Amino acid sequence: MFPRLKNANSRRDFLATACLAAIPAIPALAGALLRADDPSRRNSAAPPTKGNLRSLPFNPEGPFDVRLRPVAGRVDYFRQTQFMQAFDRFGRPNFIRHSEAYARREEFQKEGVQDKWHRVTWKFANEELQDGLEQRLTAQVYPYSKNFSHESPVTGGAWDLKIDVQSLPHTLDAFGFLQHPFDVQYIFYLVSEKWTGIEKLKQIGDTVTAGVEPKTLGDLWFTRPTFEFYFDPAVRYWSGEYRLTLSLAGLTKIDKEWCARLDFDCIVPERMTIRMGSRPETRHIHAYTMGDIAVSLETNCLLRCFWNHFIIDGNEEIPTTPRMMDAAPGLSIWRRKVLLERVSEERFGSAEPKVPA
């Protein structure tokens, strides 16, 4: 995890929010519960000692401003990696997926719109699939990932993503690529001041909670738009309790920039009716997500996010043909890790897909 300058207060119980990680596409997504070590963070500069706190360009006691401050014309480059495992009923991996992608992100101003937007354009994305023994099954570069772009308000809501899924082939491989745009949108949604209360995080140890209690939802079903191009009609959806806990956990230094380190925890129980082929299925999802986000205290930009996700996905009716990734007929258990990190323009320009021959 990110090195800390000062420990946060005790974390609250495991909490939750409605997030893109629990979109109706969850059967094709995955999750991670354990806080695995992230090797890419080990090179971050160590936090200052008590003796040299006076040399910091800010007051280490706060108050801090950890909200994003988008600027029209600003361009960042990112690398995103995804690791996913599916487990059998004994907890053994039976399917593994690795993926890597590079993207250019530009902030801009839309005419007649107050909020700043950003456009994410992918240079490439590749994936490698393995069996439970880590033997390679397939490897590919998504041919449609080159120059594929999508837009949304920088601090907008989870469903503000503008993306042309109809330009992609209607295959599960194409949906595998779409996990990259979904993950980017989810990360920025976590720090959106539209609903999180992030503006209340002023000092290390401050915590905010956002979400909806179950009693306010009842058992009402509704239909909402969906990005999934093989679902027709749109998903019929019910959401249970969802809450997000976001904490200002400490300070860290990344690429010579002092950053606020934000911890987040969320849990999303869901129920949804989707059409798979000729018949509808009602699925029950329980998704847990937790991770760290680094926001620059100098430019108020997002520099890095590492998160773990764990999903239990069950079908009310046992399917006649179980999927390869099922732990038991009609039940899938997924674990995933995602890292989004800012890289230099030079590294972005020289990046090439790594697909074994």
C-alpha positions in Angstrom: 0.0 0.0 0.0 1.0 3.6 -0.1 3.4 4.7 2.7 1.8 6.8 5.4 2.8 9.9 7.2 0.4 9.5 10.0 -1.9 6.6 10.7 -5.7 7.0 10.2 -8.2 6.5 12.9 -9.7 3.0 13.3 -11.6 2.0 10.2 -15.4 1.5 10.5 -17.0 -1.8 9.7 -16.8 -3.1 6.1 -19.2 -0.7 4.3 -20.5 -0.1 0.8 -21.6 1.8 -2.3 -23.3 1.4 -5.7 -20.4 1.3 -8.1 -19.5 0.3 -11.6 -17.9 -2.8 -10.1 -21.4 -4.1 -9.5 -23.0 -3.2 -12.8 -25.2 -5.9 -14.5 -22.1 -7.1 -16.2 -20.8 -8.6 -13.0 -21.1 -12.2 -14.1 -18.3 -11.3 -16.6 -16.3 -9.3 -14.0 -14.4 -10.6 -11.0 -13.2 -9.5 -7.5 -10.6 -9.5 -4.8 -11.0 -9.6 -1.0 -7.4 -9.6 0.2 -5.2 -6.6 0.3 -2.4 -8.0 -1.8 0.9 -6.1 -1.8 1.4 -4.0 -4.9 5.1 -4.1 -6.1 4.7 -0.9 -8.1 4.3 1.1 -5.0 7.5 0.0 -3.3 9.5 2.7 -5.1 7.4 5.5 -3.7 9.4 7.9 -1.5 9.3 7.2 2.2 7.2 9.7 4.3 9.1 12.4 6.1 10.2 11.9 9.7 9.0 14.0 12.6 12.3 15.9 12.5 11.9 17.3 9.0 8.1 18.0 8.9 8.9 21.7 8.7 10.4 21.3 5.2 7.0 20.2 3.7 5.3 22.7 1.3 2.1 22.4 3.4 0.9 22.0 7.0 1.0 18.2 7.7 -1.8 18.7 10.2 -4.1 20.1 7.5 -6.6 21.2 6.5 -6.3 19.5 3.1 -8.3 19.7 -0.1 -8.5 16.3 -1.7 -11.1 17.1 -4.3 -10.2 16.7 -7.9 -9.6 20.0 -9.8 -9.9 19.3 -13.5 -8.4 21.8 -15.9 -9.4 22.0 -19.6 -6.5 21.0 -21.8 -4.7 18.9 -19.1 -3.4 15.5 -20.5 -2.4 12.5 -18.4 -1.2 9.0 -19.4 -2.2 5.9 -17.6 -1.3 2.2 -17.4 -4.0 -0.1 -16.1 -3.5 -3.8 -15.1 -6.1 -6.3 -14.2 -5.7 -9.7 -12.6 -8.7 -12.0 -12.1 -9.3 -15.5 -10.7 -12.3 -17.7 -10.6 -12.5 -20.4 -7.9 -14.1 -23.9 -7.6 -16.2 -25.0 -4.6 -13.0 -25.9 -2.7 -11.5 -22.5 -3.1 -9.0 -23.5 -5.8 -8.4 -21.3 -8.8 -9.9 -22.8 -12.0 -9.5 -19.8 -14.3 -7.1 -16.8 -14.4 -7.0 -13.7 -16.5 -4.2 -11.1 -16.9 -4.7 -7.9 -18.8 -2.7 -4.7 -19.4 -3.7 -1.5 -21.2 -2.4 2.0 -21.8 -4.6 5.1 -22.2 -4.4 8.9 -22.8 -6.7 11.0 -20.7 -7.6 14.6 -21.6 -9.7 17.0 -19.6 -11.9 19.4 -21.6 -14.8 21.8 -21.4 -18.1 21.0 -23.2 -20.0 24.0 -24.6 -22.9 25.0 -22.4 -21.8 22.6 -19.6 -20.4 23.8 -16.3 -18.6 20.6 -15.2 -15.3 19.6 -16.8 -15.3 16.4 -18.8 -12.5 13.9 -19.6 -11.9 11.8 -22.7 -10.0 8.5 -22.3 -8.5 7.0 -25.5 -6.9 3.6 -25.3 -3.6 2.9 -27.1 -4.0 -0.9 -26.7 -5.3 -3.6 -24.4 -4.2 -7.2 -24.2 -5.1 -10.2 -22.2 -3.9 -13.7 -21.4 -6.1 -16.5 -20.1 -4.8 -19.3 -18.0 -6.2 -22.4 -16.4 -6.1 -23.0 -12.6 -2.5 -24.3 -12.9 -1.4 -21.1 -14.7 -1.0 -22.8 -18.0 -1.7 -20.4 -20.9 -4.9 -21.0 -22.8 -5.1 -18.0 -25.1 -3.3 -14.6 -25.5 -4.4 -11.7 -27.7 -4.3 -8.0 -28.3 -7.8 -6.6 -28.6 -7.8 -5.3 -32.2 -10.7 -2.9 -31.4 -8.9 -1.4 -28.4 -6.7 0.9 -30.5 -8.0 4.5 -30.4 -11.2 3.4 -28.7 -12.4 6.3 -26.6 -15.2 7.2 -24.1 -16.2 10.4 -22.2 -17.8 11.4 -18.9 -17.8 14.3 -16.4 -14.6 14.1 -14.3 -16.6 14.2 -11.1 -19.8 12.8 -12.4 -22.0 9.8 -11.5 -21.5 6.2 -12.1 -23.9 6.1 -15.1 -22.6 9.3 -16.8 -20.2 7.3 -19.0 -20.7 7.9 -22.7 -19.4 4.9 -24.6 -20.2 3.4 -28.0 -20.4 -0.3 -27.3 -22.2 -0.8 -30.6 -18.9 -0.2 -32.4 -17.5 -3.4 -30.9 -18.2 -7.0 -31.9 -20.9 -8.7 -29.8 -18.6 -11.2 -28.1 -17.4 -12.0 -24.6 -13.9 -11.0 -25.7 -15.1 -7.5 -26.5 -16.8 -7.4 -23.1 -13.5 -8.4 -21.6 -11.9 -5.3 -23.1 -14.8 -3.1 -21.8 -13.7 -3.9 -18.2 -10.9 -1.3 -18.7 -13.3 1.6 -19.4 -15.7 0.4 -16.6 -12.8 0.3 -14.1 -11.6 3.8 -15.0 -15.1 5.2 -14.6 -15.5 3.4 -11.2 -12.3 4.8 -9.8 -13.2 8.4 -10.7 -16.8 7.8 -9.3 -15.2 6.9 -6.0 -13.9 10.4 -5.5 -16.8 12.3 -7.1 -17.9 15.2 -5.0 -21.4 14.7 -6.4 -22.3 12.1 -3.8 -19.4 11.0 -1.7 -18.9 13.9 0.7 -15.2 14.0 -0.2 -15.1 17.7 0.5 -15.4 16.9 4.3 -12.0 15.1 4.3 -9.9 17.9 5.8 -7.5 16.2 8.2 -5.8 12.8 8.4 -8.3 10.4 10.0 -11.4 12.0 8.7 -14.0 9.6 7.3 -17.2 10.0 5.2 -19.9 7.5 4.4 -22.3 7.7 1.5 -25.0 5.4 0.2 -28.5 4.2 0.7 -30.1 2.2 3.5 -32.2 -0.8 2.6 -35.3 0.5 4.3 -35.5 3.4 1.8 -35.6 0.9 -1.2 -38.1 -1.7 -0.2 -38.6 -4.4 -2.8 -39.2 -2.2 -5.8 -37.8 -3.3 -9.2 -36.9 -0.9 -11.9 -35.3 -0.9 -15.4 -32.2 1.1 -16.0 -29.9 1.6 -19.0 -27.1 -0.9 -19.5 -23.8 -1.0 -21.3 -24.1 -4.7 -22.0 -24.8 -5.0 -25.7 -25.9 -8.7 -25.5 -28.7 -8.0 -23.0 -32.1 -7.2 -24.6 -34.0 -5.5 -23.2 -32.3 -3.5 -20.5 -31.6 -5.0 -17.2 -34.5 -5.2 -14.7 -32.8 -4.3 -11.5 -33.2 -4.1 -7.7 -30.4 -2.8 -5.4 -30.1 -3.5 -1.7 -28.1 -1.5 0.8 -25.0 0.1 -0.7 -22.6 2.4 1.2 -19.1 3.7 0.6 -16.6 4.6 3.3 -13.9 7.0 2.2 -11.1 8.0 4.6 -8.1 10.4 4.5 -5.6 7.8 5.7 -2.3 9.6 5.3 0.2 11.2 3.0 2.5 9.7 0.4 4.9 10.9 -2.3 4.5 9.7 -5.9 6.6 10.9 -8.8 8.0 13.7 -6.6 4.4 14.9 -5.9 3.0 14.9 -2.4 -0.4 13.1 -2.4 -3.3 12.4 -0.1 -3.8 8.7 0.5 -7.5 7.8 0.5 -8.7 4.4 1.7 -12.1 3.1 0.6 -14.3 0.2 1.4 -17.6 -0.8 -0.2 -20.1 -3.6 -0.4 -23.0 -3.9 -2.8 -25.7 -6.6 -2.6 -27.7 -6.8 -5.8 -30.5 -8.7 -7.5 -31.1 -8.4 -11.2 -33.1 -10.0 -14.0 -31.2 -10.2 -17.3 -31.9 -11.9 -20.6 -29.3 -14.5 -21.5 -30.1 -16.0 -24.9 -33.8 -16.8 -25.1 -34.7 -16.7 -21.4 -34.4 -14.3 -18.5 -32.2 -15.1 -15.5 -32.5 -13.7 -12.0 -29.1 -13.4 -10.4 -28.0 -12.4 -6.9 -24.7 -10.6 -6.5 -22.7 -9.7 -3.5 -19.6 -7.5 -4.3 -16.9 -6.3 -1.9 -14.3 -3.7 -2.9 -11.5 -2.1 -1.0 -8.4 -0.1 -2.0 -6.3 3.0 -1.9 -6.3 6.2 -4.0 -3.6 8.8 -4.3 -4.7 12.4 -5.1 -2.0 15.0 -5.7 -2.0 17.8 -3.1 -0.1 20.0 -5.7 -2.4 19.6 -8.8 -5.5 17.9 -7.3 -5.2 15.1 -9.9 -5.7 11.4 -9.4 -2.3 9.7 -9.7 -2.9 6.1 -8.7 -5.6 3.7 -7.5 -5.1 0.1 -6.4 -8.1 -1.9 -5.4 -9.2 -5.5 -4.7 -12.6 -6.9 -5.4 -14.5 -10.1 -4.5 -17.8 -11.1 -6.0 -20.2 -14.0 -5.3 -22.6 -14.4 -8.3 -25.5 -16.9 -8.0 -28.3 -17.8 -10.4 -31.8 -18.5 -8.9 -32.3 -21.4 -11.4 -29.5 -23.9 -11.9 -28.4 -23.7 -15.5 -28.5 -26.8 -17.7 -25.0 -26.1 -18.9 -22.6 -24.7 -16.2 -19.9 -22.2 -17.2 -16.3 -23.2 -17.1 -15.7 -20.6 -14.3 -18.5 -21.8 -12.1 -17.6 -23.0 -8.6 -20.8 -25.0 -8.7 -23.6 -25.1 -11.2 -25.0 -21.5 -11.3 -22.5 -20.1 -8.8 -19.4 -18.1 -9.5 -16.8 -16.8 -7.1 -14.4 -14.2 -8.4 -11.4 -12.3 -7.2 -9.7 -9.4 -9.0 -7.0 -6.8 -8.5 -6.8 -3.6 -10.5 -4.1 -1.0 -10.6 -4.4 2.3 -12.4 -1.2 4.4 -12.3 -0.1 7.6 -14.1 2.9 7.1 -16.4 5.1 9.5 -18.3 4.4 10.5 -21.9 7.6 8.8 -22.9 6.6 5.5 -21.2 3.2 5.7 -22.9 4.8 6.3 -26.3 7.1 3.4 -26.0 4.6 0.9 -24.5 3.9 -2.2 -26.6 1.6 -5.1 -26.1 3.2 -8.1 -24.3 1.6 -11.1 -25.8 3.6 -14.4 -25.8 4.0 -16.1 -29.2 
